[in-house]
Amino acid sequence: MNKPKTEMKVQKGQTFPLTIKRLGINGEGVGYFKRQVVFVPGALPNEEVVVEATNVQHKFAEGKIKRIRKKSPHRVDAPCPIYEQCGGCQLQHLSYEGQLESKRDIVLQAFERHSSLKKVEEKTRQTIGMEDPWGYRNKSQFQVGVDKQKVIAGLYGLNSHRLIDIENCPIQHGATNHVTKEIKRILQDLQIPIYNERKRRGIVRTIVSRVGFETGEVQIVLITAKQEIPKKELLIKEIQRRLPEVKSLVQNVNGQKTSLIFGDETFTLAGKSVIQETLGDISFELSARAFFQLNPLQTVKLYDEVKKAAALTGNEKIVDAYCGVGTIGLWLAKDAKEIRGMDTIEESIVDARKNAKDHGFEHATYVTGPAEKWMPKWVKEGWKPDLIVVDPPRTGCDDKLLKTILQVKSKKVVYVSCNPSTLAKDVQQLSKAYHVDYIQPVDMFPHTAHVENVVSLTLKK
């Protein structure tokens, strides 16, 4: 009796040809060799490459490009000189038009893998991109270190703990690049001790800079290992003298051995504790730790898509779940009868209430706690939402919230997502009671593999 042939899998170190079929969710090329999926960073769809296997697992293999036999017409030279070392961007070697196509395909793959919905391709619109996909980030968080007695600041290299000095990041707003560079010089000139993670000695750990795109105001947060900063008064004076655009200079203390950037204690060293930013005709105060979208220009487009999907008439009662500081709810407030938002973070709710009050939205109420607790309570009291907006973290909606939405049966749900995989799983759940009208991808982070989506769902009749 003939034994069935056992199929040979890829071996580590093996070199083989591969045709790249698509981009994976982390921006790597995806191909198949002997029926095994192979992920290849830097490879593009429709390219023919020669690959060396670097990591072999039971269900997949990873490889690096040895040679490109047939190049994609969308391949371009990455403009950033440290692009391949840094790892902050994954797609600078792909034309922007190619990025927008691939991001739509990443969404389609997620729905193929995690849902059984029909006609997803027909319902998924083209990705909304940027006119100028550079200089869009309003915030940087760069670790500080010393290299050959020179103060450097940047990100840890891809899959390493080597700090890459970033002088001029092309996706950062010019103001954040400029102030970070100048702060490095000031720390160098004044010989302020830089924190050494291995020895757990020194003071300055991280430089966080944030700019208001509309106001031009800059905030600097120095993350320090201790509260005491040597030559503190001189440091403040030099920053004020050299960087007059810095309207908020803040210190945050984090002495823990942790990968978290911020500690619990925050002090204003000079200027205000906040900077102002504007989205459309709504202004926000941003404190050092406040969450705010990193791409203000695309945020306006994203929220306008939420508004289109909501199709408000002025009579709707809206639940804004995972409301944060209230940005989406406030964007819809003018056209709504009532907004009720909730979030589990108390500080966010305090900010949301203040933002609503500052804009005169008396029909907006914000409460602390999960939506799955508040919605059934309100329905029991006779208040039922016409529209539920959800904008959950990358992990997706809490299962209890999905069950609550299915029970409440509001006429419409608008789902804003930053993770196509959890979006597809959650929409699959909601499709028990809701019809998917369309999926609109929005490119919030050009040159990275991330894609945001707005999904319009209507209650089945």
C-alpha positions as a Markdown table, in Angstrom:
| # | Residue | x | y | z |
|---|---|---|---|---|
| 1 | Met | 0.0 | 0.0 | 0.0 |
| 2 | Asn | 1.4 | 3.4 | -1.1 |
| 3 | Lys | 1.9 | 5.9 | 1.7 |
| 4 | Pro | 0.6 | 9.4 | 1.0 |
| 5 | Lys | 3.4 | 11.8 | 0.2 |
| 6 | Thr | 4.2 | 14.2 | 3.0 |
| 7 | Glu | 4.4 | 17.7 | 1.7 |
| 8 | Met | 7.8 | 19.4 | 2.3 |
| 9 | Lys | 7.4 | 22.6 | 4.2 |
| 10 | Val | 9.7 | 25.6 | 3.9 |
| 11 | Gln | 13.0 | 25.2 | 5.8 |
| 12 | Lys | 14.8 | 28.1 | 7.6 |
| 13 | Gly | 17.5 | 29.6 | 5.4 |
| 14 | Gln | 16.0 | 28.1 | 2.3 |
| 15 | Thr | 15.9 | 30.4 | -0.8 |
| 16 | Phe | 13.0 | 30.2 | -3.2 |
| 17 | Pro | 11.0 | 32.2 | -5.8 |
| 18 | Leu | 7.7 | 33.7 | -4.7 |
| 19 | Thr | 4.9 | 35.7 | -6.4 |
| 20 | Ile | 3.4 | 38.3 | -4.1 |
| 21 | Lys | -0.4 | 38.2 | -4.1 |
| 22 | Arg | -1.4 | 41.0 | -1.7 |
| 23 | Leu | -0.4 | 43.0 | 1.3 |
| 24 | Gly | -1.0 | 41.7 | 4.8 |
| 25 | Ile | -2.4 | 43.6 | 7.7 |
| 26 | Asn | 1.1 | 44.8 | 8.8 |
| 27 | Gly | 2.0 | 46.0 | 5.3 |
| 28 | Glu | 4.1 | 42.9 | 4.4 |
| 29 | Gly | 3.9 | 41.1 | 1.1 |
| 30 | Val | 2.0 | 37.8 | 1.2 |
| 31 | Gly | 2.7 | 34.9 | -1.1 |
| 32 | Tyr | 2.4 | 31.1 | -1.1 |
| 33 | Phe | 5.1 | 28.5 | -1.4 |
| 34 | Lys | 4.1 | 24.8 | -1.4 |
| 35 | Arg | 0.7 | 25.9 | -0.1 |
| 36 | Gln | 2.4 | 27.6 | 2.9 |
| 37 | Val | 1.8 | 31.3 | 3.4 |
| 38 | Val | 4.9 | 33.4 | 3.4 |
| 39 | Phe | 5.1 | 37.0 | 4.8 |
| 40 | Val | 7.8 | 39.2 | 3.2 |
| 41 | Pro | 8.4 | 42.7 | 4.5 |
| 42 | Gly | 9.1 | 45.2 | 1.7 |
| 43 | Ala | 7.6 | 43.1 | -1.1 |
| 44 | Leu | 4.6 | 44.4 | -3.1 |
| 45 | Pro | 1.6 | 42.8 | -4.8 |
| 46 | Asn | 2.3 | 41.2 | -8.2 |
| 47 | Glu | 6.1 | 41.3 | -7.7 |
| 48 | Glu | 8.2 | 38.2 | -8.4 |
| 49 | Val | 10.9 | 37.9 | -5.7 |
| 50 | Val | 13.6 | 35.5 | -4.5 |
| 51 | Val | 13.1 | 35.1 | -0.8 |
| 52 | Glu | 15.2 | 33.6 | 2.0 |
| 53 | Ala | 13.1 | 32.0 | 4.9 |
| 54 | Thr | 14.1 | 33.7 | 8.2 |
| 55 | Asn | 11.4 | 32.2 | 10.5 |
| 56 | Val | 9.4 | 29.1 | 9.9 |
| 57 | Gln | 6.3 | 28.2 | 12.0 |
| 58 | His | 3.6 | 25.5 | 11.6 |
| 59 | Lys | 1.1 | 27.7 | 9.8 |
| 60 | Phe | 3.3 | 30.4 | 8.1 |
| 61 | Ala | 6.8 | 31.4 | 7.3 |
| 62 | Glu | 8.6 | 34.8 | 7.2 |
| 63 | Gly | 11.2 | 35.7 | 4.7 |
| 64 | Lys | 13.5 | 38.5 | 3.5 |
| 65 | Ile | 13.9 | 39.7 | -0.1 |
| 66 | Lys | 17.2 | 38.5 | -1.7 |
| 67 | Arg | 16.3 | 39.8 | -5.2 |
| 68 | Ile | 13.4 | 41.3 | -7.0 |
| 69 | Arg | 12.9 | 39.6 | -10.4 |
| 70 | Lys | 9.8 | 41.6 | -11.5 |
| 71 | Lys | 9.1 | 44.9 | -9.9 |
| 72 | Ser | 5.7 | 46.4 | -9.2 |
| 73 | Pro | 4.9 | 49.5 | -11.3 |
| 74 | His | 3.8 | 51.0 | -7.9 |
| 75 | Arg | 7.3 | 50.6 | -6.3 |
| 76 | Val | 8.9 | 53.9 | -5.5 |
| 77 | Asp | 12.0 | 55.1 | -3.6 |
| 78 | Ala | 11.3 | 55.8 | 0.0 |
| 79 | Pro | 12.1 | 59.5 | 0.7 |
| 80 | Cys | 13.1 | 58.9 | 4.3 |
| 81 | Pro | 16.8 | 58.0 | 4.7 |
| 82 | Ile | 16.1 | 55.9 | 7.8 |
| 83 | Tyr | 12.9 | 54.3 | 6.6 |
| 84 | Glu | 14.1 | 50.7 | 6.7 |
| 85 | Gln | 15.8 | 51.0 | 10.1 |
| 86 | Cys | 13.0 | 52.9 | 11.9 |
| 87 | Gly | 9.9 | 50.8 | 11.3 |
| 88 | Gly | 7.5 | 53.6 | 12.0 |
| 89 | Cys | 6.2 | 53.5 | 8.4 |
| 90 | Gln | 5.7 | 50.3 | 6.5 |
| 91 | Leu | 4.7 | 51.5 | 3.0 |
| 92 | Gln | 6.9 | 54.4 | 1.9 |
| 93 | His | 8.2 | 52.1 | -0.9 |
| 94 | Leu | 4.7 | 51.9 | -2.4 |
| 95 | Ser | 3.1 | 54.8 | -4.4 |
| 96 | Tyr | 0.4 | 56.6 | -2.6 |
| 97 | Glu | -2.2 | 55.5 | -5.1 |
| 98 | Gly | -1.0 | 51.9 | -4.5 |
| 99 | Gln | -1.3 | 52.4 | -0.8 |
| 100 | Leu | -5.0 | 53.5 | -1.1 |
| 101 | Glu | -5.8 | 50.4 | -3.2 |
| 102 | Ser | -4.0 | 48.0 | -0.8 |
| 103 | Lys | -5.7 | 49.5 | 2.2 |
| 104 | Arg | -9.1 | 48.7 | 0.7 |
| 105 | Asp | -7.9 | 45.2 | 0.0 |
| 106 | Ile | -6.8 | 44.8 | 3.6 |
| 107 | Val | -10.4 | 45.6 | 4.6 |
| 108 | Leu | -11.8 | 43.1 | 2.1 |
| 109 | Gln | -9.4 | 40.4 | 3.4 |
| 110 | Ala | -10.5 | 41.0 | 7.0 |
| 111 | Phe | -14.2 | 40.6 | 6.1 |
| 112 | Glu | -13.3 | 37.4 | 4.0 |
| 113 | Arg | -11.5 | 35.9 | 7.0 |
| 114 | His | -13.7 | 37.0 | 9.8 |
| 115 | Ser | -17.3 | 37.2 | 8.4 |
| 116 | Ser | -19.7 | 35.4 | 6.1 |
| 117 | Leu | -21.2 | 38.6 | 4.8 |
| 118 | Lys | -22.2 | 38.7 | 1.1 |
| 119 | Lys | -21.3 | 41.3 | -1.5 |
| 120 | Val | -18.6 | 42.9 | 0.7 |
| 121 | Glu | -16.6 | 44.0 | -2.3 |
| 122 | Glu | -19.6 | 45.8 | -3.8 |
| 123 | Lys | -20.2 | 47.6 | -0.5 |
| 124 | Thr | -16.6 | 48.6 | 0.2 |
| 125 | Arg | -15.9 | 52.0 | -1.3 |
| 126 | Gln | -12.6 | 53.4 | -2.5 |
| 127 | Thr | -10.2 | 54.6 | 0.3 |
| 128 | Ile | -10.4 | 58.3 | 1.0 |
| 129 | Gly | -6.8 | 59.6 | 0.9 |
| 130 | Met | -5.0 | 62.9 | 1.5 |
| 131 | Glu | -4.2 | 65.6 | -1.0 |
| 132 | Asp | -0.7 | 65.8 | 0.6 |
| 133 | Pro | 0.2 | 62.6 | 2.5 |
| 134 | Trp | 3.2 | 64.1 | 4.3 |
| 135 | Gly | 3.7 | 66.1 | 7.5 |
| 136 | Tyr | 0.3 | 65.1 | 8.9 |
| 137 | Arg | 1.1 | 63.9 | 12.4 |
| 138 | Asn | 0.5 | 66.5 | 15.1 |
| 139 | Lys | 2.4 | 64.6 | 17.9 |
| 140 | Ser | 5.7 | 62.8 | 18.4 |
| 141 | Gln | 7.0 | 60.8 | 21.3 |
| 142 | Phe | 10.7 | 60.3 | 21.0 |
| 143 | Gln | 12.9 | 58.4 | 23.5 |
| 144 | Val | 16.0 | 60.2 | 24.5 |
| 145 | Gly | 19.5 | 58.7 | 24.6 |
| 146 | Val | 23.2 | 59.4 | 24.2 |
| 147 | Asp | 25.3 | 58.2 | 21.3 |
| 148 | Lys | 29.0 | 59.0 | 21.3 |
| 149 | Gln | 28.4 | 61.8 | 23.9 |
| 150 | Lys | 25.7 | 63.4 | 21.7 |
| 151 | Val | 22.1 | 63.7 | 22.8 |
| 152 | Ile | 19.8 | 61.8 | 20.4 |
| 153 | Ala | 16.0 | 61.3 | 20.3 |
| 154 | Gly | 13.9 | 59.0 | 18.2 |
| 155 | Leu | 12.3 | 55.5 | 18.1 |
| 156 | Tyr | 13.7 | 52.0 | 18.7 |
| 157 | Gly | 14.7 | 50.3 | 15.5 |
| 158 | Leu | 12.6 | 47.5 | 14.0 |
| 159 | Asn | 12.8 | 44.4 | 16.1 |
| 160 | Ser | 15.6 | 45.8 | 18.2 |
| 161 | His | 16.4 | 48.0 | 21.2 |
| 162 | Arg | 18.7 | 50.3 | 19.3 |
| 163 | Leu | 17.6 | 53.9 | 19.4 |
| 164 | Ile | 17.4 | 55.5 | 16.0 |
| 165 | Asp | 18.0 | 59.2 | 16.0 |
| 166 | Ile | 15.3 | 61.0 | 14.0 |
| 167 | Glu | 16.3 | 64.4 | 12.8 |
| 168 | Asn | 13.5 | 65.1 | 10.4 |
| 169 | Cys | 10.5 | 62.7 | 10.2 |
| 170 | Pro | 8.7 | 63.3 | 6.9 |
| 171 | Ile | 5.2 | 62.3 | 8.3 |
| 172 | Gln | 5.6 | 64.6 | 11.3 |
| 173 | His | 4.4 | 68.3 | 11.2 |
| 174 | Gly | 7.4 | 70.5 | 10.7 |
| 175 | Ala | 6.9 | 72.2 | 14.1 |
| 176 | Thr | 7.2 | 69.0 | 16.0 |
| 177 | Asn | 10.5 | 68.1 | 14.2 |
| 178 | His | 11.9 | 71.6 | 14.8 |
| 179 | Val | 11.1 | 71.8 | 18.6 |
| 180 | Thr | 12.3 | 68.3 | 19.3 |
| 181 | Lys | 15.6 | 69.0 | 17.5 |
| 182 | Glu | 16.1 | 72.3 | 19.5 |
| 183 | Ile | 15.2 | 70.6 | 22.8 |
| 184 | Lys | 18.0 | 68.0 | 22.1 |
| 185 | Arg | 20.4 | 70.9 | 21.6 |
| 186 | Ile | 19.4 | 72.6 | 24.8 |
| 187 | Leu | 19.7 | 69.3 | 26.8 |
| 188 | Gln | 23.2 | 68.9 | 25.2 |
| 189 | Asp | 24.3 | 72.5 | 25.9 |
| 190 | Leu | 23.2 | 72.5 | 29.5 |
| 191 | Gln | 24.5 | 68.9 | 30.1 |
| 192 | Ile | 21.2 | 67.8 | 31.6 |
| 193 | Pro | 21.6 | 64.0 | 32.5 |
| 194 | Ile | 19.9 | 61.7 | 30.0 |
| 195 | Tyr | 18.2 | 58.6 | 31.4 |
| 196 | Asn | 20.0 | 55.3 | 30.9 |
| 197 | Glu | 17.4 | 52.5 | 30.8 |
| 198 | Arg | 19.9 | 49.7 | 31.5 |
| 199 | Lys | 21.6 | 51.5 | 34.4 |
| 200 | Arg | 18.4 | 53.2 | 35.5 |
| 201 | Arg | 20.3 | 56.4 | 36.0 |
| 202 | Gly | 19.8 | 60.0 | 34.6 |
| 203 | Ile | 16.8 | 62.3 | 34.3 |
| 204 | Val | 15.2 | 62.9 | 30.9 |
| 205 | Arg | 13.6 | 59.9 | 29.2 |
| 206 | Thr | 11.3 | 61.1 | 26.5 |
| 207 | Ile | 10.4 | 64.3 | 24.6 |
| 208 | Val | 6.7 | 64.6 | 23.6 |
| 209 | Ser | 5.8 | 67.4 | 21.3 |
| 210 | Arg | 2.4 | 68.3 | 20.0 |
| 211 | Val | 1.2 | 71.1 | 17.7 |
| 212 | Gly | -2.2 | 72.6 | 17.1 |
| 213 | Phe | -2.5 | 72.6 | 13.3 |
| 214 | Glu | -5.0 | 75.5 | 13.2 |
| 215 | Thr | -3.5 | 77.5 | 16.1 |
| 216 | Gly | 0.2 | 76.9 | 15.6 |
| 217 | Glu | 0.5 | 76.5 | 19.4 |
| 218 | Val | 3.1 | 73.9 | 20.5 |
| 219 | Gln | 3.2 | 71.8 | 23.7 |
| 220 | Ile | 6.4 | 70.2 | 25.0 |
| 221 | Val | 6.2 | 67.4 | 27.6 |
| 222 | Leu | 9.5 | 66.3 | 29.2 |
| 223 | Ile | 9.2 | 62.8 | 30.7 |
| 224 | Thr | 11.6 | 62.5 | 33.5 |
| 225 | Ala | 12.7 | 59.7 | 35.8 |
| 226 | Lys | 12.6 | 62.0 | 38.9 |
| 227 | Gln | 10.8 | 65.3 | 39.7 |
| 228 | Glu | 14.1 | 67.2 | 40.4 |
| 229 | Ile | 15.7 | 68.5 | 37.2 |
| 230 | Pro | 19.2 | 69.9 | 37.5 |
| 231 | Lys | 19.4 | 73.5 | 36.2 |
| 232 | Lys | 15.6 | 73.5 | 35.9 |
| 233 | Glu | 15.2 | 77.3 | 35.8 |
| 234 | Leu | 17.9 | 77.7 | 33.2 |
| 235 | Leu | 16.4 | 74.9 | 31.1 |
| 236 | Ile | 12.9 | 76.6 | 31.2 |
| 237 | Lys | 14.5 | 80.0 | 30.3 |
| 238 | Glu | 16.4 | 78.5 | 27.4 |
| 239 | Ile | 13.3 | 76.8 | 26.0 |
| 240 | Gln | 11.3 | 80.0 | 26.2 |
| 241 | Arg | 14.1 | 82.0 | 24.6 |
| 242 | Arg | 14.8 | 79.6 | 21.7 |
| 243 | Leu | 11.3 | 78.3 | 21.1 |
| 244 | Pro | 8.7 | 81.2 | 21.6 |
| 245 | Glu | 6.1 | 79.0 | 19.8 |
| 246 | Val | 6.0 | 76.7 | 22.8 |
| 247 | Lys | 2.9 | 77.9 | 24.7 |
| 248 | Ser | 2.8 | 74.9 | 27.1 |
| 249 | Leu | 5.9 | 73.4 | 28.8 |
| 250 | Val | 5.0 | 70.4 | 31.0 |
| 251 | Gln | 6.9 | 67.8 | 33.0 |
| 252 | Asn | 5.7 | 64.3 | 33.6 |
| 253 | Val | 7.4 | 62.0 | 36.1 |
| 254 | Asn | 7.8 | 58.3 | 35.3 |
| 255 | Gly | 10.4 | 56.5 | 37.4 |
| 256 | Gln | 9.0 | 53.0 | 36.7 |
| 257 | Lys | 10.7 | 50.3 | 34.7 |
| 258 | Thr | 8.0 | 50.2 | 32.0 |
| 259 | Ser | 7.3 | 50.6 | 28.3 |
| 260 | Leu | 4.5 | 53.1 | 29.1 |
| 261 | Ile | 5.5 | 56.7 | 28.2 |
| 262 | Phe | 3.6 | 58.7 | 30.9 |
| 263 | Gly | 3.7 | 58.4 | 34.7 |
| 264 | Asp | 1.0 | 59.6 | 37.1 |
| 265 | Glu | 2.4 | 63.0 | 38.1 |
| 266 | Thr | 2.3 | 66.0 | 35.7 |
| 267 | Phe | 3.5 | 69.6 | 36.4 |
| 268 | Thr | 3.2 | 72.7 | 34.3 |
| 269 | Leu | 6.7 | 74.2 | 34.1 |
| 270 | Ala | 5.9 | 77.3 | 32.0 |
| 271 | Gly | 3.0 | 78.8 | 30.0 |
| 272 | Lys | -0.4 | 77.1 | 30.0 |
| 273 | Ser | -1.2 | 73.6 | 30.9 |
| 274 | Val | -3.1 | 73.1 | 27.6 |
| 275 | Ile | -2.9 | 74.2 | 23.9 |
| 276 | Gln | -5.8 | 74.9 | 21.7 |
| 277 | Glu | -6.8 | 73.0 | 18.6 |
| 278 | Thr | -9.7 | 73.4 | 16.2 |
| 279 | Leu | -11.5 | 70.8 | 14.1 |
| 280 | Gly | -14.0 | 72.4 | 11.7 |
| 281 | Asp | -15.7 | 75.0 | 13.9 |
| 282 | Ile | -15.2 | 73.1 | 17.2 |
| 283 | Ser | -12.3 | 74.0 | 19.4 |
| 284 | Phe | -10.6 | 71.7 | 22.0 |
| 285 | Glu | -8.2 | 72.2 | 24.8 |
| 286 | Leu | -5.5 | 69.6 | 24.8 |
| 287 | Ser | -3.7 | 68.8 | 28.1 |
| 288 | Ala | -0.5 | 66.7 | 28.2 |
| 289 | Arg | -2.2 | 63.4 | 28.4 |
| 290 | Ala | -5.5 | 64.1 | 26.5 |
| 291 | Phe | -6.2 | 61.7 | 23.6 |
| 292 | Phe | -6.7 | 63.5 | 20.3 |
| 293 | Gln | -6.6 | 62.2 | 16.7 |
| 294 | Leu | -3.0 | 62.3 | 15.3 |
| 295 | Asn | -4.1 | 63.5 | 11.9 |
| 296 | Pro | -6.4 | 66.6 | 12.3 |
| 297 | Leu | -6.8 | 67.1 | 8.5 |
| 298 | Gln | -8.1 | 63.6 | 7.9 |
| 299 | Thr | -10.1 | 63.6 | 11.1 |
| 300 | Val | -12.4 | 66.2 | 9.6 |
| 301 | Lys | -13.0 | 63.9 | 6.6 |
| 302 | Leu | -13.5 | 60.9 | 8.9 |
| 303 | Tyr | -16.1 | 62.7 | 11.1 |
| 304 | Asp | -17.8 | 64.1 | 8.0 |
| 305 | Glu | -18.2 | 60.5 | 6.8 |
| 306 | Val | -19.8 | 59.7 | 10.2 |
| 307 | Lys | -22.2 | 62.6 | 9.7 |
| 308 | Lys | -23.1 | 61.4 | 6.2 |
| 309 | Ala | -23.7 | 57.8 | 7.5 |
| 310 | Ala | -25.8 | 59.2 | 10.4 |
| 311 | Ala | -28.1 | 61.2 | 7.9 |
| 312 | Leu | -29.5 | 63.3 | 10.7 |
| 313 | Thr | -32.8 | 65.2 | 10.5 |
| 314 | Gly | -32.6 | 67.1 | 13.8 |
| 315 | Asn | -35.0 | 64.7 | 15.6 |
| 316 | Glu | -32.6 | 61.9 | 16.5 |
| 317 | Lys | -31.5 | 60.8 | 20.0 |
| 318 | Ile | -27.9 | 59.6 | 19.8 |
| 319 | Val | -25.7 | 57.3 | 21.9 |
| 320 | Asp | -22.0 | 58.1 | 21.5 |
| 321 | Ala | -20.3 | 54.9 | 23.0 |
| 322 | Tyr | -16.6 | 55.1 | 23.7 |
| 323 | Cys | -17.0 | 58.9 | 23.5 |
| 324 | Gly | -13.6 | 59.9 | 24.7 |
| 325 | Val | -13.5 | 63.7 | 25.0 |
| 326 | Gly | -16.8 | 63.9 | 23.0 |
| 327 | Thr | -15.3 | 64.7 | 19.6 |
| 328 | Ile | -17.7 | 62.6 | 17.4 |
| 329 | Gly | -20.8 | 63.5 | 19.4 |
| 330 | Leu | -20.0 | 67.2 | 19.3 |
| 331 | Trp | -19.5 | 66.9 | 15.5 |
| 332 | Leu | -23.1 | 65.6 | 15.3 |
| 333 | Ala | -24.6 | 67.8 | 18.0 |
| 334 | Lys | -25.9 | 70.6 | 15.8 |
| 335 | Asp | -28.2 | 68.2 | 13.8 |
| 336 | Ala | -29.3 | 66.0 | 16.7 |
| 337 | Lys | -32.1 | 66.3 | 19.3 |
| 338 | Glu | -30.0 | 64.8 | 22.1 |
| 339 | Ile | -26.6 | 63.2 | 22.6 |
| 340 | Arg | -25.7 | 60.8 | 25.4 |
| 341 | Gly | -22.1 | 59.7 | 25.6 |
| 342 | Met | -20.2 | 57.4 | 27.9 |
| 343 | Asp | -16.7 | 56.3 | 28.5 |
| 344 | Thr | -15.0 | 54.3 | 31.2 |
| 345 | Ile | -12.3 | 56.9 | 31.7 |
| 346 | Glu | -13.4 | 59.6 | 34.2 |
| 347 | Glu | -11.0 | 62.2 | 32.9 |
| 348 | Ser | -12.4 | 61.9 | 29.4 |
| 349 | Ile | -15.9 | 62.5 | 30.6 |
| 350 | Val | -14.8 | 65.6 | 32.5 |
| 351 | Asp | -13.3 | 66.9 | 29.3 |
| 352 | Ala | -16.3 | 65.9 | 27.2 |
| 353 | Arg | -18.7 | 67.8 | 29.6 |
| 354 | Lys | -16.4 | 70.9 | 29.5 |
| 355 | Asn | -16.2 | 70.7 | 25.6 |
| 356 | Ala | -20.0 | 70.5 | 25.4 |
| 357 | Lys | -20.5 | 73.4 | 27.8 |
| 358 | Asp | -17.9 | 75.6 | 26.0 |
| 359 | His | -19.8 | 75.1 | 22.8 |
| 360 | Gly | -23.3 | 75.7 | 24.3 |
| 361 | Phe | -24.5 | 72.2 | 23.6 |
| 362 | Glu | -27.0 | 71.8 | 26.5 |
| 363 | His | -28.6 | 68.7 | 24.9 |
| 364 | Ala | -25.4 | 66.7 | 25.4 |
| 365 | Thr | -25.0 | 64.5 | 28.5 |
| 366 | Tyr | -21.9 | 62.5 | 29.4 |
| 367 | Val | -21.6 | 59.7 | 32.0 |
| 368 | Thr | -18.8 | 57.5 | 33.3 |
| 369 | Gly | -19.2 | 53.7 | 32.7 |
| 370 | Pro | -19.7 | 51.2 | 29.9 |
| 371 | Ala | -22.5 | 51.6 | 27.3 |
| 372 | Glu | -23.8 | 48.1 | 28.2 |
| 373 | Lys | -24.6 | 49.4 | 31.7 |
| 374 | Trp | -26.2 | 52.7 | 30.7 |
| 375 | Met | -28.2 | 51.8 | 27.6 |
| 376 | Pro | -30.5 | 49.2 | 29.1 |
| 377 | Lys | -31.0 | 51.5 | 32.1 |
| 378 | Trp | -32.1 | 54.4 | 29.7 |
| 379 | Val | -34.3 | 52.1 | 27.7 |
| 380 | Lys | -36.0 | 50.9 | 30.9 |
| 381 | Glu | -36.6 | 54.6 | 31.8 |
| 382 | Gly | -38.3 | 55.1 | 28.4 |
| 383 | Trp | -35.4 | 56.7 | 26.5 |
| 384 | Lys | -34.4 | 54.8 | 23.3 |
| 385 | Pro | -31.7 | 56.0 | 20.9 |
| 386 | Asp | -32.4 | 56.3 | 17.2 |
| 387 | Leu | -28.7 | 56.1 | 16.4 |
| 388 | Ile | -25.8 | 54.4 | 18.2 |
| 389 | Val | -22.2 | 55.5 | 17.2 |
| 390 | Val | -19.3 | 53.3 | 18.3 |
| 391 | Asp | -15.6 | 54.1 | 18.1 |
| 392 | Pro | -13.9 | 51.4 | 20.1 |
| 393 | Pro | -10.2 | 50.7 | 20.7 |
| 394 | Arg | -8.3 | 48.3 | 18.4 |
| 395 | Thr | -9.7 | 45.3 | 20.4 |
| 396 | Gly | -13.2 | 46.1 | 19.1 |
| 397 | Cys | -16.5 | 46.4 | 20.9 |
| 398 | Asp | -17.1 | 44.6 | 24.2 |
| 399 | Asp | -19.2 | 41.5 | 23.6 |
| 400 | Lys | -21.8 | 42.8 | 26.2 |
| 401 | Leu | -22.1 | 46.0 | 24.2 |
| 402 | Leu | -22.8 | 44.1 | 20.9 |
| 403 | Lys | -25.5 | 42.1 | 22.7 |
| 404 | Thr | -27.0 | 45.3 | 24.1 |
| 405 | Ile | -27.1 | 46.9 | 20.7 |
| 406 | Leu | -28.9 | 43.9 | 19.3 |
| 407 | Gln | -31.4 | 44.1 | 22.1 |
| 408 | Val | -32.0 | 47.9 | 22.0 |
| 409 | Lys | -32.5 | 47.8 | 18.2 |
| 410 | Ser | -32.0 | 51.4 | 17.4 |
| 411 | Lys | -32.8 | 52.3 | 13.7 |
| 412 | Lys | -29.2 | 52.9 | 12.8 |
| 413 | Val | -25.6 | 52.1 | 14.0 |
| 414 | Val | -22.5 | 53.8 | 12.7 |
| 415 | Tyr | -19.3 | 51.9 | 13.5 |
| 416 | Val | -16.0 | 53.8 | 13.4 |
| 417 | Ser | -13.0 | 51.4 | 13.5 |
| 418 | Cys | -9.2 | 51.5 | 13.5 |
| 419 | Asn | -8.8 | 47.7 | 13.1 |
| 420 | Pro | -10.3 | 45.9 | 10.1 |
| 421 | Ser | -10.1 | 42.4 | 11.8 |
| 422 | Thr | -12.1 | 43.3 | 14.9 |
| 423 | Leu | -14.5 | 45.4 | 12.8 |
| 424 | Ala | -15.3 | 42.4 | 10.6 |
| 425 | Lys | -15.9 | 40.2 | 13.6 |
| 426 | Asp | -18.2 | 42.8 | 15.3 |
| 427 | Val | -20.1 | 43.5 | 12.1 |
| 428 | Gln | -20.7 | 39.8 | 11.6 |
| 429 | Gln | -22.4 | 39.8 | 15.1 |
| 430 | Leu | -24.4 | 42.9 | 14.3 |
| 431 | Ser | -25.6 | 41.5 | 11.0 |
| 432 | Lys | -28.0 | 39.3 | 12.9 |
| 433 | Ala | -30.2 | 42.4 | 13.2 |
| 434 | Tyr | -28.6 | 45.0 | 10.9 |
| 435 | His | -28.1 | 45.3 | 7.2 |
| 436 | Val | -24.7 | 46.6 | 6.1 |
| 437 | Asp | -25.2 | 49.7 | 3.8 |
| 438 | Tyr | -21.6 | 50.3 | 3.0 |
| 439 | Ile | -18.0 | 50.3 | 4.3 |
| 440 | Gln | -15.9 | 53.5 | 3.8 |
| 441 | Pro | -12.2 | 53.2 | 4.4 |
| 442 | Val | -10.3 | 56.4 | 5.3 |
| 443 | Asp | -6.5 | 56.7 | 5.2 |
| 444 | Met | -5.7 | 58.4 | 8.6 |
| 445 | Phe | -2.0 | 57.3 | 8.5 |
| 446 | Pro | -0.4 | 57.4 | 5.1 |
| 447 | His | 2.7 | 55.3 | 4.6 |
| 448 | Thr | 1.7 | 52.9 | 7.4 |
| 449 | Ala | -0.4 | 49.8 | 7.1 |
| 450 | His | -3.2 | 51.2 | 9.3 |
| 451 | Val | -6.7 | 52.0 | 7.8 |
| 452 | Glu | -9.7 | 53.5 | 9.5 |
| 453 | Asn | -13.3 | 52.6 | 8.5 |
| 454 | Val | -16.8 | 54.0 | 8.8 |
| 455 | Val | -19.6 | 51.4 | 8.5 |
| 456 | Ser | -23.2 | 52.4 | 8.0 |
| 457 | Leu | -25.7 | 49.8 | 9.4 |
| 458 | Thr | -29.5 | 49.9 | 9.2 |
| 459 | Leu | -31.9 | 47.9 | 11.2 |
| 460 | Lys | -33.5 | 45.0 | 9.2 |
| 461 | Lys | -37.2 | 45.4 | 8.6 |
